[in-house]
Amino acid sequence: MKVTDRLRFWFGPATRGDIDTPVVHKHDDFEQASEEDLGHFVVETDDQGHHYGIRKEDA
């Protein structure tokens, strides 16, 4: 018995939603706080294609 078979036995089959349904964002307090925190950064890309965040000067 494979690991996935054992997991399926204990937890049941994986539930799969409709892949065409859009993701619903709840915009709860945690998400709002995260957006505010991340709003203080700008994503920069160097000449090699690496991405990194830089704190905005006005923050």
C-alpha positions, -999 to 999 in steps of 0.1 A, spaced: 0 0 0 14 34 -10 15 64 13 -12 81 -7 -34 51 -4 -30 50 33 -38 87 36 -68 83 14 -79 54 37 -77 76 68 -88 110 55 -109 100 25 -105 112 -11 -92 147 -17 -120 172 -23 -116 192 -54 -136 223 -60 -146 238 -93 -113 251 -109 -132 277 -129 -146 294 -98 -126 325 -89 -108 328 -56 -128 349 -31 -108 372 -9 -125 380 23 -106 413 31 -106 405 68 -86 424 94 -55 401 90 -55 407 52 -59 444 56 -30 445 81 -8 425 57 -16 448 28 -7 478 50 26 462 61 36 452 25 26 486 12 57 501 27 79 481 3 87 482 -34 98 452 -53 130 457 -73 145 435 -99 183 435 -106 199 428 -140 201 391 -133 164 388 -126 165 385 -89 136 402 -70 139 418 -36 120 443 -15 131 477 -6 114 499 21 99 530 6 117 562 15 85 579 27 76 550 51 
